[in-house]
Amino acid sequence: MSVITIQCRLVADDKALRHLWELMAEKNTPLVNELLDRLGKHTDFEAWVQAGKVPKTTIKALCDSLKTQEPFIGQPGRFYTSATTLVAYIYKSWLALHKRRQRKIEGKERWLEMLKSDVELEQESNSSLELIRTIATEILSKFSASSTDGINQKSKGKKSKKLKKDKADEPMSIKPGVLFEAYQKTEDILRRSALVYLIKNNCQVNFAEEDPDKYAKMRRKKEIEIERLKEQLKSRVPKGRDLTGKKWLETLEKAVNSIPQDENEAKSWQAGLLRKSSTVPFPVAYETNEDMHWEISDKGRIFVSFNGLSKLKLEVYCDQRHLPWFQRFVEDQETKRKGKNQHSSGLFTLRSGRLSWLKQEGKGEPWSVNRLILFCSVDTRMWTVEGTQQVAIEKIADVEQNLTKAKEKGELNSNQQAFVTRQQSTLAKINTPFPRPSKPLYEGKSHILVGVSLGLENPATVAVFDAVNNKVLAYRSVKQLLGNNYNLLNRQQQQKQRLSHDRHKAQKDFARNDFGESELGQYVDRLLAKEIVAIAVTYFAGSIVLPKLGDMREIIQSEVQARAEKKIPGFKEGQQKYAKEYRKQVHNWSYGRLIENIQSQAAKVGILIETGQQPIRGSPQEQARDLALFAYQCRIASSI
């Protein structure tokens, strides 16, 4: 991924800011709210849920019918397009979440059907538990051997070389998903029983006698998970932003003056009262880079204006590390203007923008208190001549493919013909160079991967893995990554503990508890990301492998549980109490923010980002190593 996001604050006089706020808060946000509400009540809504997609044409048609009505009338054209795009994105995310929950329910229900006690497995397979354990051991050996063979096949002539392995390079444990897949493929009852035995024992052969109470708790736990997911599946459709607090007051009035018809209505009232709606309007997206116009004043200050709001000149305030990007935006448009439109805007460094309000605390008018922010997506490859040429080659291939498809269609309508004309214009301009600095493109070795494991006690641990030789080249702990800045991690922990204590006190007093946090965590993330990318460059890594964010809850829970069991063996109540206290003491990190920083730093260099499933067992070093190894194995499998 070569696209990153930068931001700046936009400053103007009070009149200009008020005009923007009124457009976004009193016209555009109500329009988005109305679109969300009407789509949720649409007659085809259930069909869309089943299909997992809301047609964008339907959203656009609905928006077109509303934009001539009050209070939605009088917005720039880009605002209506932005509302359509935003609603489509919100429903796409909601439907994806809905589908993911449905898949989880189906998977857990399948597992519940498979799950049986040791006694039931003996009865079903008509075999002894010892035989089931023997088959389970054979299955583990087979999968471990196949994993090793997959690596050795890629060793490039070094198949006969015996490699020395340290403790961290021993074969990793088998993932449950592999065993589930094997269960679905086999019909042999004894083998199926062995696979179930392995899955319920964390992919290991357990020679201890099964505890009936523990097994019953395991089943009940899975049943509770299914019940919770089904309850979440009933969640209502996406809601808009209640900037005025009108809906909250209406819900409060109902709760005070009425009796709920059933438990579901009572829960909906409670959710409405507890839900914190944003106090700033929805952002407005500018998806075309020529919708924004950049210029520099006589005093060297950068200003930007937008299509439909050309009379508003907004001054750019940004930090020094982002300033060169905004200067480049000005240079690109100036180059195209002086070149008399011979350059293609498809090679602008700026790709798109998003106008948004950032909530601030204070008294006064909302447009004076809150800050106006512009988020800009930039293609890091466009910074150099070599990167721009790479993009140009890709775009030429896409344009030629589009033109070929258009020719195959034969007779075209007016819209299709206009599209072909634009594509032909792009093809004519795409090779006209922009004046940019020269820098060789980064070339890493595809068989060297940097695995980054995430966790509670160790926010980030790195393993540089050579997949061809099946060995780890280097490990880095979070302490080694931060070096002299490691004390910032402890300071961040202390800040979070203090904020948690203050929030708890405020909740007891029924006072406001939405305390803000300092940007220390963001700063530490940048330091970690910068060092991780530097290590990847040092070892000429072809990619950095990051865990899937959706797996973090399970990873954290497993880490805490393992520590509790080691600390207080055999005492469940003590383990639960210890785990609760431990979570308060260790680092509560924003893993999504850390991943975004790593992706951003890697994009600047040109290193590929891959994602994989982080193992839930093993040390942080072993998890980082196995994460890289799994990613390489997936790459091999997809290329076959």
C-alpha positions as CSV (number, residue, x, y, z in Angstrom):
1,M,0.0,0.0,0.0
2,S,1.6,3.3,-1.1
3,V,-1.2,5.7,-0.1
4,I,-0.9,7.5,3.2
5,T,-3.0,10.2,4.9
6,I,-1.7,13.5,6.0
7,Q,-3.7,16.4,7.6
8,C,-3.7,20.1,8.2
9,R,-5.8,22.7,10.0
10,L,-7.7,25.2,7.8
11,V,-8.0,28.7,9.2
12,A,-10.3,31.5,7.9
13,D,-12.3,34.4,9.3
14,D,-15.4,33.8,11.4
15,K,-17.8,34.4,8.6
16,A,-16.2,31.8,6.3
17,L,-16.1,29.2,9.1
18,R,-19.7,29.8,10.0
19,H,-20.8,29.4,6.4
20,L,-19.0,26.0,6.2
21,W,-20.4,24.9,9.6
22,E,-24.0,25.7,8.6
23,L,-23.6,23.9,5.3
24,M,-22.2,20.8,7.0
25,A,-24.2,20.8,10.2
26,E,-27.6,22.1,9.1
27,K,-27.9,20.7,5.6
28,N,-25.4,17.9,4.8
29,T,-25.5,16.0,8.1
30,P,-29.4,16.0,8.2
31,L,-29.3,14.7,4.6
32,V,-27.0,11.8,5.6
33,N,-29.3,11.1,8.6
34,E,-32.4,11.1,6.4
35,L,-30.7,8.7,3.9
36,L,-29.6,6.3,6.6
37,D,-33.1,6.3,8.1
38,R,-35.0,5.8,4.8
39,L,-32.7,3.0,3.7
40,G,-33.3,1.2,6.9
41,K,-37.0,1.3,6.3
42,H,-36.8,0.4,2.6
43,T,-38.9,-2.5,1.4
44,D,-35.8,-4.2,-0.1
45,F,-33.8,-3.8,3.0
46,E,-34.0,-7.5,4.0
47,A,-32.9,-8.5,0.5
48,W,-29.9,-6.2,0.8
49,V,-28.9,-7.7,4.1
50,Q,-29.0,-11.2,2.5
51,A,-27.0,-10.0,-0.5
52,G,-24.6,-8.0,1.8
53,K,-24.8,-4.9,-0.4
54,V,-26.9,-1.8,-0.8
55,P,-27.1,-0.6,-4.4
56,K,-25.4,2.7,-4.8
57,T,-27.8,3.7,-7.6
58,T,-30.7,3.4,-5.0
59,I,-28.8,5.7,-2.6
60,K,-28.1,8.2,-5.4
61,A,-31.7,8.2,-6.6
62,L,-32.9,8.8,-3.0
63,C,-30.5,11.6,-2.6
64,D,-31.6,13.2,-5.9
65,S,-35.2,13.2,-4.7
66,L,-34.2,14.8,-1.4
67,K,-31.8,17.6,-2.6
68,T,-34.7,19.7,-3.9
69,Q,-36.4,19.7,-0.5
70,E,-35.8,21.7,2.7
71,P,-33.5,21.7,4.6
72,F,-31.3,19.8,2.1
73,I,-31.5,22.3,-0.7
74,G,-28.7,24.8,-1.5
75,Q,-25.6,22.6,-1.1
76,P,-22.6,22.4,-3.5
77,G,-22.8,19.4,-5.8
78,R,-19.8,17.8,-4.2
79,F,-21.7,17.8,-0.8
80,Y,-24.5,15.7,-2.3
81,T,-22.0,13.3,-3.9
82,S,-20.2,13.0,-0.6
83,A,-23.4,12.2,1.3
84,T,-24.2,9.4,-1.2
85,T,-20.7,8.0,-0.9
86,L,-20.6,8.2,2.9
87,V,-24.0,6.5,3.3
88,A,-22.8,3.7,0.9
89,Y,-19.7,3.3,3.0
90,I,-21.5,3.2,6.3
91,Y,-23.9,0.5,5.1
92,K,-21.1,-1.4,3.5
93,S,-19.3,-1.5,6.9
94,W,-22.5,-2.4,8.8
95,L,-23.4,-5.2,6.4
96,A,-19.8,-6.5,6.5
97,L,-20.0,-6.6,10.3
98,H,-23.5,-8.2,10.1
99,K,-22.1,-10.9,7.8
100,R,-19.0,-11.5,10.0
101,R,-21.2,-12.1,13.0
102,Q,-23.4,-14.4,11.0
103,R,-20.3,-16.4,10.0
104,K,-19.2,-16.6,13.6
105,I,-22.5,-17.9,14.7
106,E,-22.5,-20.6,12.0
107,G,-18.9,-21.6,12.9
108,K,-19.6,-21.7,16.6
109,E,-22.8,-23.7,16.1
110,R,-20.9,-26.2,13.9
111,W,-18.3,-26.5,16.6
112,L,-21.0,-27.1,19.2
113,E,-22.4,-29.9,17.1
114,M,-18.9,-31.4,16.8
115,L,-18.0,-31.0,20.5
116,K,-18.2,-34.1,22.6
117,S,-16.8,-35.3,25.9
118,D,-14.1,-38.0,25.9
119,V,-16.7,-40.6,26.9
120,E,-19.0,-39.6,23.9
121,L,-16.0,-39.7,21.6
122,E,-15.3,-43.3,22.7
123,Q,-18.9,-44.3,22.2
124,E,-19.2,-42.7,18.8
125,S,-16.0,-44.1,17.4
126,N,-16.4,-47.4,19.1
127,S,-12.8,-47.1,20.2
128,S,-10.7,-46.6,23.3
129,L,-9.5,-43.2,24.4
130,E,-5.9,-44.4,24.0
131,L,-6.5,-45.2,20.3
132,I,-8.0,-41.8,19.8
133,R,-5.0,-40.2,21.4
134,T,-2.7,-42.3,19.1
135,I,-4.5,-41.1,16.0
136,A,-4.4,-37.5,17.3
137,T,-0.6,-37.8,17.7
138,E,-0.2,-39.1,14.2
139,I,-2.3,-36.2,12.9
140,L,-0.1,-33.6,14.6
141,S,3.0,-35.3,13.3
142,K,1.6,-35.3,9.7
143,F,0.6,-31.6,9.8
144,S,4.0,-30.6,11.3
145,A,5.8,-32.6,8.6
146,S,3.8,-31.0,5.8
147,S,4.5,-27.5,7.1
148,T,8.2,-28.2,7.1
149,D,8.1,-29.7,3.6
150,G,6.3,-26.6,2.3
151,I,9.3,-24.5,3.4
152,N,11.9,-26.9,2.2
153,Q,10.4,-27.0,-1.3
154,K,11.3,-23.3,-1.6
155,S,14.9,-23.6,-0.4
156,K,16.4,-23.0,-3.9
157,G,18.9,-25.8,-4.1
158,K,19.6,-26.0,-0.4
159,K,17.3,-28.9,0.3
160,S,20.1,-31.2,1.5
161,K,21.6,-28.7,3.8
162,K,21.1,-29.4,7.5
163,L,20.1,-26.2,9.4
164,K,20.8,-25.6,13.0
165,K,17.7,-24.6,15.0
166,D,17.5,-22.9,18.2
167,K,14.5,-23.1,20.6
168,A,12.6,-20.4,18.8
169,D,13.0,-22.2,15.4
170,E,11.3,-25.4,16.4
171,P,8.1,-26.4,14.5
172,M,5.2,-24.2,15.5
173,S,1.9,-25.4,16.8
174,I,-1.0,-26.3,14.4
175,K,-3.7,-23.8,13.9
176,P,-7.3,-25.0,14.8
177,G,-8.6,-23.8,11.4
178,V,-6.5,-26.5,9.7
179,L,-8.0,-29.2,11.9
180,F,-11.5,-27.9,11.3
181,E,-10.9,-28.1,7.6
182,A,-9.5,-31.6,7.9
183,Y,-12.6,-32.6,9.9
184,Q,-14.9,-31.4,7.1
185,K,-13.0,-33.4,4.5
186,T,-12.8,-36.7,6.2
187,E,-15.7,-39.2,6.7
188,D,-13.8,-41.7,8.9
189,I,-15.4,-41.6,12.4
190,L,-12.3,-42.5,14.3
191,R,-10.3,-39.8,12.6
192,R,-13.1,-37.3,13.2
193,S,-13.1,-38.1,16.9
194,A,-9.3,-37.6,17.0
195,L,-9.7,-34.2,15.3
196,V,-12.4,-33.1,17.8
197,Y,-10.2,-34.3,20.6
198,L,-7.3,-32.1,19.4
199,I,-9.4,-29.0,18.8
200,K,-11.0,-29.0,22.2
201,N,-7.6,-29.6,23.9
202,N,-5.9,-26.6,22.1
203,C,-4.4,-28.7,19.3
204,Q,-2.5,-30.9,21.8
205,V,-2.7,-34.4,23.1
206,N,-3.8,-34.3,26.8
207,F,-3.1,-37.4,28.7
208,A,-4.9,-36.2,31.9
209,E,-8.4,-37.5,32.6
210,E,-11.1,-35.1,31.4
211,D,-12.8,-33.0,34.0
212,P,-16.6,-33.2,33.4
213,D,-17.2,-29.8,35.1
214,K,-14.6,-28.2,32.9
215,Y,-16.1,-29.8,29.8
216,A,-19.6,-28.6,30.8
217,K,-18.3,-25.1,31.3
218,M,-16.6,-25.2,27.8
219,R,-20.0,-26.1,26.2
220,R,-21.8,-23.5,28.2
221,K,-19.3,-20.8,27.3
222,K,-19.8,-21.5,23.6
223,E,-23.5,-21.4,24.0
224,I,-23.3,-18.0,25.7
225,E,-21.0,-16.7,22.9
226,I,-23.7,-17.8,20.4
227,E,-26.5,-16.1,22.3
228,R,-24.5,-12.9,22.6
229,L,-23.7,-12.9,18.9
230,K,-27.4,-13.5,18.0
231,E,-28.4,-10.6,20.3
232,Q,-25.8,-8.4,18.5
233,L,-27.2,-9.6,15.1
234,K,-30.5,-7.9,16.1
235,S,-28.8,-4.6,16.3
236,R,-30.6,-1.8,14.6
237,V,-29.6,-0.2,11.4
238,P,-27.0,2.6,11.3
239,K,-28.0,5.9,12.9
240,G,-27.0,9.4,12.0
241,R,-25.6,12.1,14.2
242,D,-27.9,13.9,16.6
243,L,-26.1,17.3,16.6
244,T,-29.0,19.1,18.4
245,G,-29.7,16.4,21.0
246,K,-33.4,16.4,19.9
247,K,-33.6,12.6,19.6
248,W,-32.0,12.1,22.9
249,L,-34.6,14.4,24.6
250,E,-37.4,12.5,22.8
251,T,-36.1,9.2,24.1
252,L,-35.8,10.6,27.6
253,E,-39.3,11.9,27.5
254,K,-40.6,8.4,26.5
255,A,-38.6,6.7,29.2
256,V,-40.0,9.1,31.8
257,N,-43.6,9.3,30.7
258,S,-44.2,5.8,29.2
259,I,-44.0,2.1,30.1
260,P,-42.1,0.0,27.7
261,Q,-44.1,-2.7,25.9
262,D,-41.5,-5.3,26.3
263,E,-37.9,-5.9,27.3
264,N,-36.6,-5.1,23.8
265,E,-38.2,-1.7,23.8
266,A,-36.7,-1.0,27.3
267,K,-33.3,-2.0,26.0
268,S,-33.6,0.3,22.9
269,W,-34.5,3.2,25.2
270,Q,-31.6,2.5,27.4
271,A,-29.2,2.2,24.4
272,G,-30.5,5.5,23.0
273,L,-29.9,7.3,26.3
274,L,-26.4,5.8,26.8
275,R,-25.3,6.3,23.2
276,K,-23.0,9.3,22.8
277,S,-23.7,11.0,19.5
278,S,-21.1,13.1,17.9
279,T,-21.4,16.9,18.3
280,V,-19.6,17.7,15.0
281,P,-21.1,17.1,11.5
282,F,-20.3,14.4,9.1
283,P,-17.2,15.0,7.0
284,V,-17.4,16.0,3.3
285,A,-15.3,13.9,0.8
286,Y,-13.5,15.4,-2.2
287,E,-12.7,12.3,-4.2
288,T,-11.2,14.1,-7.2
289,N,-7.8,15.9,-6.7
290,E,-8.9,18.7,-9.0
291,D,-11.8,19.6,-6.7
292,M,-9.2,21.3,-4.5
293,H,-7.2,24.4,-5.7
294,W,-3.9,25.3,-4.1
295,E,-2.0,28.6,-4.2
296,I,0.8,30.4,-2.3
297,S,0.4,34.0,-1.2
298,D,3.1,36.7,-1.5
299,K,4.1,35.9,2.1
300,G,4.6,32.3,1.3
301,R,1.5,31.0,3.0
302,I,-0.4,28.1,1.4
303,F,-4.2,28.5,0.7
304,V,-6.8,26.0,-0.6
305,S,-10.3,26.4,-2.0
306,F,-12.9,23.9,-3.1
307,N,-15.2,23.5,-6.1
308,G,-18.6,24.9,-5.1
309,L,-16.9,27.0,-2.4
310,S,-14.4,28.9,-4.6
311,K,-15.0,32.2,-2.7
312,L,-13.7,30.7,0.5
313,K,-9.9,30.9,0.8
314,L,-8.7,28.7,3.7
315,E,-5.2,29.0,5.0
316,V,-3.2,25.8,5.6
317,Y,-1.7,25.3,9.1
318,C,0.5,22.1,9.3
319,D,3.6,20.7,11.0
320,Q,7.0,20.7,9.4
321,R,7.0,17.0,8.5
322,H,3.8,17.5,6.4
323,L,4.7,20.9,4.9
324,P,6.6,19.4,1.8
325,W,3.5,17.5,0.8
326,F,1.3,20.6,0.7
327,Q,4.0,22.5,-1.2
328,R,4.0,19.6,-3.7
329,F,0.3,20.0,-4.2
330,V,0.9,23.6,-5.2
331,E,3.7,22.7,-7.5
332,D,1.7,19.9,-9.3
333,Q,-1.2,22.2,-10.1
334,E,1.2,25.0,-11.2
335,T,3.1,22.6,-13.5
336,K,-0.2,21.6,-15.2
337,R,-1.3,25.2,-15.5
338,K,2.0,26.4,-17.0
339,G,2.1,23.3,-19.3
340,K,-1.2,24.4,-20.8
341,N,-3.0,21.3,-19.6
342,Q,-0.5,18.9,-21.2
343,H,0.0,17.0,-17.9
344,S,-2.4,14.5,-16.4
345,S,-3.9,15.1,-13.0
346,G,-3.8,11.3,-12.7
347,L,-0.1,11.8,-11.7
348,F,-0.8,14.4,-9.0
349,T,0.7,13.5,-5.7
350,L,-2.6,14.3,-4.1
351,R,-5.3,11.7,-4.6
352,S,-8.3,12.8,-2.6
353,G,-9.4,15.0,0.4
354,R,-11.8,15.0,3.3
355,L,-13.1,18.1,5.0
356,S,-13.9,17.4,8.7
357,W,-14.5,19.2,12.0
358,L,-12.4,18.1,15.0
359,K,-14.2,18.4,18.3
360,Q,-12.6,20.8,20.9
361,E,-13.6,21.8,24.4
362,G,-14.6,25.4,25.1
363,K,-17.3,27.9,25.1
364,G,-18.6,29.9,22.1
365,E,-20.0,29.2,18.7
366,P,-19.2,25.7,17.4
367,W,-17.4,27.0,14.3
368,S,-15.1,29.0,16.6
369,V,-14.5,26.3,19.2
370,N,-14.1,23.2,16.9
371,R,-11.2,23.0,14.4
372,L,-11.6,22.6,10.7
373,I,-9.3,19.8,9.4
374,L,-8.4,18.7,5.9
375,F,-7.3,15.1,5.5
376,C,-5.4,14.4,2.3
377,S,-4.6,11.0,0.8
378,V,-1.3,11.0,-1.1
379,D,0.5,8.4,-3.2
380,T,4.1,8.2,-1.8
381,R,5.3,6.8,-5.2
382,M,4.6,10.2,-6.8
383,W,7.3,11.8,-4.8
384,T,10.1,10.7,-7.1
385,V,10.6,10.3,-10.9
386,E,11.0,6.5,-10.6
387,G,7.8,6.1,-8.6
388,T,5.8,8.3,-10.9
389,Q,7.0,6.3,-13.9
390,Q,5.9,3.1,-12.1
391,V,2.4,4.6,-11.6
392,A,2.2,5.8,-15.2
393,I,2.9,2.3,-16.5
394,E,0.1,0.9,-14.3
395,K,-2.3,3.6,-15.5
396,I,-1.5,3.1,-19.1
397,A,-2.2,-0.6,-18.8
398,D,-5.6,0.2,-17.1
399,V,-6.6,2.8,-19.7
400,E,-5.7,0.5,-22.6
401,Q,-7.7,-2.3,-21.1
402,N,-10.7,0.0,-20.6
403,L,-10.5,1.2,-24.2
404,T,-10.3,-2.4,-25.5
405,K,-13.4,-3.3,-23.6
406,A,-15.2,-0.2,-25.0
407,K,-14.3,-1.2,-28.5
408,E,-15.7,-4.7,-27.9
409,K,-19.1,-3.3,-26.9
410,G,-19.6,-1.7,-30.3
411,E,-22.1,1.2,-30.2
412,L,-21.8,3.4,-27.1
413,N,-24.2,5.7,-25.4
414,S,-23.3,9.3,-24.6
415,N,-22.0,8.5,-21.1
416,Q,-19.8,5.7,-22.3
417,Q,-18.5,7.8,-25.2
418,A,-17.6,10.6,-22.7
419,F,-15.7,8.0,-20.6
420,V,-13.8,6.8,-23.7
421,T,-12.9,10.5,-24.5
422,R,-11.5,11.0,-21.0
423,Q,-9.5,7.8,-21.2
424,Q,-8.0,8.8,-24.5
425,S,-7.1,12.2,-23.1
426,T,-5.4,10.6,-20.1
427,L,-3.5,8.3,-22.4
428,A,-2.2,11.3,-24.4
429,K,-1.0,13.2,-21.3
430,I,0.2,10.4,-19.0
431,N,3.8,10.3,-20.3
432,T,4.4,14.1,-19.9
433,P,6.8,14.2,-17.0
434,F,6.5,16.2,-13.8
435,P,9.6,17.8,-12.4
436,R,10.4,15.6,-9.4
437,P,13.6,14.4,-7.6
438,S,15.2,11.1,-8.5
439,K,15.5,8.2,-6.0
440,P,16.0,4.5,-6.7
441,L,13.0,2.4,-5.8
442,Y,13.3,0.0,-2.8
443,E,14.0,-3.6,-3.8
444,G,13.6,-6.1,-1.0
445,K,14.0,-9.9,-1.0
446,S,10.6,-11.6,-1.1
447,H,11.8,-14.5,1.1
448,I,12.7,-12.3,4.0
449,L,9.8,-11.2,6.1
450,V,9.5,-9.1,9.2
451,G,6.8,-10.5,11.5
452,V,5.4,-8.1,14.1
453,S,3.5,-9.7,17.0
454,L,1.3,-7.5,19.2
455,G,0.4,-8.1,22.9
456,L,-0.4,-6.6,26.2
457,E,2.9,-6.7,28.1
458,N,4.9,-6.3,24.8
459,P,3.0,-3.9,22.5
460,A,5.3,-4.9,19.6
461,T,7.9,-7.6,19.1
462,V,9.8,-8.2,15.8
463,A,11.2,-11.3,14.1
464,V,13.2,-11.0,10.9
465,F,12.5,-14.4,9.2
466,D,14.4,-15.9,6.2
467,A,11.8,-18.3,4.7
468,V,14.2,-20.0,2.3
469,N,16.7,-21.0,5.0
470,N,13.9,-21.4,7.6
471,K,15.7,-19.4,10.3
472,V,15.3,-16.2,12.2
473,L,17.9,-13.5,11.3
474,A,17.1,-11.2,14.2
475,Y,14.6,-10.5,17.1
476,R,13.7,-7.1,18.6
477,S,11.8,-6.6,21.8
478,V,9.8,-3.4,22.4
479,K,12.6,-2.3,24.7
480,Q,15.2,-2.7,22.0
481,L,12.9,-1.0,19.5
482,L,12.5,2.1,21.6
483,G,16.0,2.2,23.0
484,N,16.5,5.4,25.1
485,N,12.8,6.3,24.7
486,Y,11.6,3.1,26.5
487,N,10.7,5.2,29.5
488,L,7.9,6.8,27.4
489,L,6.1,3.5,27.5
490,N,6.0,3.5,31.3
491,R,4.9,7.2,31.3
492,Q,2.1,6.3,28.9
493,Q,1.0,3.4,31.2
494,Q,0.9,5.8,34.2
495,Q,-1.2,8.3,32.3
496,K,-3.7,5.7,31.3
497,Q,-4.0,4.4,34.8
498,R,-4.5,7.9,36.1
499,L,-7.2,8.6,33.5
500,S,-8.9,5.3,34.3
501,H,-9.0,6.2,38.0
502,D,-10.4,9.7,37.3
503,R,-13.0,8.2,34.9
504,H,-14.1,5.8,37.6
505,K,-14.4,8.6,40.1
506,A,-16.5,10.6,37.7
507,Q,-18.8,7.7,36.9
508,K,-19.5,7.2,40.7
509,D,-20.4,10.9,40.9
510,F,-22.5,10.8,37.7
511,A,-20.2,13.4,36.2
512,R,-18.7,13.8,32.7
513,N,-16.1,11.0,32.2
514,D,-15.0,11.5,28.5
515,F,-11.5,12.7,29.5
516,G,-9.1,13.3,26.6
517,E,-5.7,11.7,26.4
518,S,-2.3,13.2,25.5
519,E,-0.6,12.4,22.2
520,L,2.2,10.5,23.9
521,G,0.8,7.2,22.7
522,Q,0.7,8.4,19.1
523,Y,4.4,9.6,19.5
524,V,5.5,6.2,20.8
525,D,3.7,4.5,17.9
526,R,5.6,6.6,15.4
527,L,8.9,5.7,17.1
528,L,8.0,2.0,17.0
529,A,6.9,2.1,13.4
530,K,10.0,4.0,12.3
531,E,12.3,1.5,13.9
532,I,10.4,-1.5,12.6
533,V,10.6,-0.2,9.0
534,A,14.3,0.7,9.6
535,I,15.0,-3.0,10.6
536,A,13.1,-4.2,7.5
537,V,15.3,-2.0,5.3
538,T,18.5,-3.1,7.1
539,Y,17.7,-6.8,6.3
540,F,16.3,-6.0,2.8
541,A,12.9,-7.5,3.8
542,G,10.4,-7.8,1.0
543,S,7.4,-7.4,3.3
544,I,6.3,-6.6,6.9
545,V,3.6,-9.0,8.2
546,L,1.1,-7.6,10.7
547,P,-1.6,-9.4,12.7
548,K,-5.3,-9.1,11.7
549,L,-6.8,-6.5,14.0
550,G,-9.9,-8.7,14.5
551,D,-7.8,-11.3,16.2
552,M,-6.4,-9.0,18.9
553,R,-9.2,-9.7,21.5
554,E,-8.5,-13.4,21.4
555,I,-4.7,-12.8,21.5
556,I,-5.0,-10.5,24.6
557,Q,-7.4,-12.8,26.4
558,S,-5.1,-15.8,25.8
559,E,-2.1,-13.9,27.0
560,V,-3.8,-12.9,30.2
561,Q,-5.2,-16.3,30.8
562,A,-1.9,-18.0,30.3
563,R,-0.2,-15.7,32.7
564,A,-2.9,-16.2,35.3
565,E,-2.8,-20.0,35.1
566,K,1.0,-19.9,35.5
567,K,0.8,-17.5,38.4
568,I,-2.1,-19.3,40.3
569,P,-2.3,-22.9,39.0
570,G,-5.5,-24.8,39.8
571,F,-7.4,-21.9,41.4
572,K,-10.0,-20.4,38.9
573,E,-11.3,-17.6,41.2
574,G,-7.8,-16.5,41.9
575,Q,-6.9,-16.6,38.2
576,Q,-9.9,-14.4,37.3
577,K,-9.0,-11.8,40.0
578,Y,-5.4,-11.8,39.0
579,A,-6.3,-11.4,35.3
580,K,-8.6,-8.4,36.1
581,E,-5.8,-6.7,38.1
582,Y,-3.2,-7.5,35.5
583,R,-5.2,-5.8,32.7
584,K,-5.2,-2.6,34.8
585,Q,-1.4,-2.7,35.2
586,V,-0.2,-3.6,31.8
587,H,-0.2,-1.4,28.7
588,N,-3.6,-0.8,27.1
589,W,-2.4,0.0,23.6
590,S,-4.2,1.2,20.5
591,Y,-3.2,-1.6,18.2
592,G,-5.1,-0.1,15.2
593,R,-3.2,3.2,15.6
594,L,0.1,1.3,15.8
595,I,-0.7,-0.7,12.7
596,E,-1.7,2.5,10.8
597,N,1.7,4.1,11.7
598,I,3.6,1.0,10.5
599,Q,1.6,1.0,7.2
600,S,2.3,4.7,6.7
601,Q,6.0,4.4,7.4
602,A,6.3,1.3,5.1
603,A,4.5,3.1,2.3
604,K,7.0,5.9,2.3
605,V,9.8,3.4,1.7
606,G,7.9,1.1,-0.6
607,I,7.8,-2.1,1.6
608,L,4.9,-4.4,1.1
609,I,2.5,-5.0,4.0
610,E,0.9,-8.4,4.5
611,T,-1.5,-9.6,7.1
612,G,-1.8,-12.9,8.9
613,Q,-3.3,-14.6,11.9
614,Q,-1.1,-14.2,15.0
615,P,-0.8,-17.4,17.0
616,I,-2.3,-17.2,20.5
617,R,0.3,-19.4,22.1
618,G,4.1,-19.1,22.5
619,S,6.4,-16.3,23.5
620,P,6.1,-12.9,21.7
621,Q,9.3,-13.8,19.7
622,E,7.8,-17.2,18.6
623,Q,4.5,-15.5,17.7
624,A,6.3,-12.9,15.5
625,R,8.3,-15.7,13.8
626,D,5.2,-17.9,13.2
627,L,3.3,-14.9,11.9
628,A,5.9,-14.4,9.2
629,L,6.1,-18.1,8.5
630,F,2.3,-18.4,8.1
631,A,2.2,-15.5,5.7
632,Y,4.9,-17.1,3.6
633,Q,3.1,-20.4,3.5
634,C,-0.1,-18.6,2.4
635,R,1.8,-16.9,-0.3
636,I,3.1,-20.3,-1.5
637,A,-0.3,-21.8,-1.4
638,S,-1.9,-18.9,-3.4
639,S,0.8,-19.2,-6.1
640,I,0.3,-22.9,-6.7
